[in-house]
Amino acid sequence: MENFYIRELNPNDYKRKEKRASIRIDVVNDYPGNVVPFWEKLGFAGNETITLEWGNKKSNAVVMRKSL
């Protein structure tokens, strides 16, 4: 698996290159002080609750999307 990170996301470049209308992120929200408000300030909105699993660990998360 290739390691990568995003330095700066230009929504117009992403939309054109990937032919997408929105960006989806899954944000764990089952602890106090979670980062949901951070993503909301960046224009993402939560619209679905899911459970993420890593090995034996399960966490509640919200699916957040932002239109491009």
Summary of the structure (lengths in Angstrom):
residues: 68
radius of gyration: 13.7
end to end distance: 27.2
largest distance: 38.5
contacts: 134
relative contact order: 0.27
helix: 21%
strand: 41%
